[in-house]
Amino acid sequence: MPMVELILKLKVLLLVLPWLLICKFLYKPADFTEPSVFYNSLDYHPEDYIDTFTTLQQEDYFQ
């Protein structure tokens, strides 16, 4: 039985290892941490919606 487990582990390793190497060399954290990506993805500016705030939201926002 240990031989079967070893073969199974090797198959899994051979299946996963190429993807790990691809991710290691192609992944660039800078692609996901640039401020422009973050700010451009946020399309919510509370200042544009102040007229629709409830009293509680206005009190919370303007503290």
Secondary structure, DSSP 4 states (H G I P E B T S, - for coil): -HHHHHHHHHHHHHHHHHHHHHHHHH--THHHH-HHHHHHH----GGGGGGG--HHHHHHHT-
